[in-house]
Amino acid sequence: MNLPNKITLTRIFMIPVFVVLFYVEFPYHEIVAAAVFLLAAFTDFLDGHIARKYHLVTNLGKFLDPIADKVLVSTALILLLTRPAVFLTGGLAGWGIIAAGVAVALILARELIVSGFRLIAVERGLVLAADFFGKIKTVLQDVSVAVLLVAMPFLGGTAGEVLSILGFSLFGACTVATVASGIHYIVANRAVLKEERPAEQAERSEDDGEGEA
């Protein structure tokens, strides 16, 4: 197993550590959890950079990396919903947690749709790289989660309210960016959804037959 894949596995192993730190009560445990989350998020950049720079891209890495990234972010978003107080400051009252729940649903739906879209592309022998908009939404997701986590120990005070409002605003921006990037990604690669012509299907069948021989 090469270095990028080991880094990806490290990110996966950090997810349960993040969960434990989120729930185990000790002073400023949410900030420690935020640090672990950001470190895990950084490994997403690190493993990809090393794999591309040193030509260490593998099928295992292509499989593990997006899964690790999505599980990390999805876990963080769901955990935040179990602490609704961070979404209820700034005069949002009950609307804050409702908006947060809808936002998480939209983000998870986008990730599932894009993952299914990529599966279709792979079946057709196409490789779809992440675009610039996808990278922006990832950064916004990571930063918004981290800010909301850091706000938690200070709720009830001015610092907590400022941080939670900032985090909620970033969370709203990342939701818009996530949905918009998903739409852009599918529209830009809409050829994946086109039905194959009979000639193309026949050619693929012949290729499959040659492979089996």
Protein Blocks (a to p, Z undefined) as FASTA:
>chain_A
ZZklmmmmmmmmmmmmmmmmmmmgcehklmmmmmmmmmmmmmmmmmmmmmmmnopacfkl
mmmmmmmmmmmmmmmmmmmmmmmmlmmgghlmmmlmmmmmmmmmmmmmmmmmmmmmmmmm
mmnopacdddfklmmmmmmmmmmmmmmmmmmmmgoiaklmmmmmmmmmmmmmmmmmmmmm
mmmmmmmmmmmmpccdfklmmmmmmmmmmmmZZ
